[in-house]
Amino acid sequence: MSFYEVRKEYAGFDFKGFFAGVTVDRVKRALSKSRLTEWDYLALLSPAAEECLEEMARKAHRLTVQHFGRVILLYTPLYLANYCVNRCVYCGFKANNRLERKKLTPAEVEREAGIIAATGLKHILILTGESRRHSPVSYIRECVKILKKYFTSISIEIYPLEESEYAELIAAGVDGLTIYQEVYDEEVYAELHPAGPKRNYRYRLEAPERACRAGMRTVNVGALLGLHDWRTEAFFTGLHASYLQDTFPDVEVSISPPRMRPQLGGFQPRVKVNDKDLVQYMLAFRLYMPRGGITISTRERAELRDHLVRLGATKMSAGSCTAVGGRSGHESTGQFEISDGRSVAEMARMLYDQGYQPVYKDWQMI
Ligand code: SF4
């Protein structure tokens, strides 16, 4: 059964009614368990659980240290291209936005890679907009060949691929996939993705499964917070991660809880997700999946990220730039505004100050 079918089993479920019925006692019962069901997870995402955040934080911290130690893996994104054929209403790169479109040449990839590598980072996440014509798999493969000279772990955040295409990129040196469903609610998804191949909800939802079958080492899923009710979106993100972990036990599974940031086009979040909500989501997920990774990007501001280190985060971006060629001086519009502009060295210092170790490399393909 694919996750699409798992997701369908919750169609028509009365989430509002469930949340209204959760009491603090029910939350505490979930908190006392060592292995949580999805209903326990949902209870921890409820408004009633807001009263138990301190207790949740203590347990989440303990579990994170137990399974991951006091370490945070650092990585950075590298935008290879910003061509896109989709019209996601919330994104600065959507096809109908007027901005300079660019794709890095091999020489430019080499230049950007050199700048990033000089910071000490060994993990990189490469992104393209979603355009098979401008950024075909063959182009991504060629970029990976260059990047392999500089980095030991290369993850992709690109359009969803066929299983054989994932296998092709894995053979070239890719070992991680990040793909956000953006919105797990299928109706809202259809509204927010009015044109382009991304309209195919199911094809996107099943992409992580295809990648896992192809042999991907790490997979990261998530919903973009601000597009729909965060509690149910957090629930389905956790359920998705748990499904992937159970189905593909050899794969390292993680989630990201990205919140919307200002972007070209000025789309305003439909739902407010405040810092407390974000923290509740992270804590609930940590208790539900003690060994699941949690990635916190530079969408979040520095002071908040400093706090999230102790609340379950396992991976953080640093020295980020969301514009194509932005590190080597090319002036172009970024996908969205970043919030924490600290360099890799500044992030490392912050982590040491908190008694944590910044990790630049935890993987090497032989
Ligand atoms: S979110 Fe991705 S697919 Fe959608 S418009 Fe932006 S770059 Fe294109």
Residues whose N, C-alpha, C, O or C-beta is under 5 A from the ligand:
A	BS01	SF4	C84 N86 R87 C88 C91 F93 K94 G129 E130
